[in-house]
């Protein structure tokens, strides 16, 4: 048997990692500024993380949700405290897509409606309802096609009210910041208008904070920059620092009933140990403050570079839109400087999603490499870039 070939792969085999660095099977050192799609939140192999997971594995690794698992309650309490959503309830699952599936289902159960507003360039996952709410026809199979999802232009307030007036809306689902879409940031008036309309028409506001949450933007959730509260929040990626885990944060207005949701592996002991470690490190090392400080520092160092058309960022979530395609620029950073970065659905956008405890020293390595690659490409493509 061979692997199902769905991933375009770099020819890299990493065998060790620590902090913001990885080493391959040739003992070559790479700087990680992407964290496997914003998953590595507290750095690779953080000692607190390793210690807590190892200790938990020695005790008990798994039993199902048919018994009490007190560590789930510990994670929920800690998460409520750090996020500012202490009066909400928490359901643990295994991934971001699963979190969004459960969020959409809950919204439909609660409102007894089925139409959902979503937005252009959105990405919410690859499973049934999550992919139907994703703006990428290439990954939507015929079985996923439905008229229950209404796509509206992102950041355009004018069209929102008509969609509510003309449809029975169960929910609006929106990313705190669009990640795959190229780090597109919703404006404060846009988010506030959605909140107002959801209240007026008795719809639920689902904030997909799978990539933009867990301190990445300098606040626990990106939508908190707009001073709004969501009815449902979905989390994953940075929540487990690499361990597969996801969750749904649920308003107390939504009633829980036995059998309403369910999962075999969600909230298992190891997932909880990983989640608890992340929250403890975030709090003790003040990683939200570091994300803001390091993000502002990176922006200041790069903002005048001639090859950059625009920088979209909050904290350590960066979309650097270049005046040239991202792929050759990204490949040059990887091949010549051993720096891992990401791309986006926008072909010119370079995505930077480092660990939240990254330092200026590590960012300076990237800044120096970026400026070198920039100069080389400006010299090579000057007539094209600046004509």
Secondary structure, DSSP 8 states (H G I E B T S, - for coil): ----------S--EEEEEBTEEEETT--EEEESSHHHHT-SS-BT-HHHHHHHHHHHHH-----TTS--HHHHHHHHHHHHHHT-TTSEEEEESSHHHHHHHHHHHHHHHHS--EEEEETT----SSHHHHHTSS-GGG--GGG--TTEEEE-TT-GGGHHHHHHHS-EEEEEEESEETTTTSEE--HHHHHHHHHHHHHHT-EEEEE-TTTTTTTTSSSSGGGGGT---SEEEE-GGGTTTS--EEEEE-TTS---TTSS--SSTT-HHHHHHHHHHHHHHHHTTHHHHHHHHHHHHHHHHTT-TTEEEEEEETTEEEEEESS-HHHHHHHHHHHH-EE-B--SSTTEEEE---TT--HHHHHHHHHHHHHHHHHHHHHHHHHH--
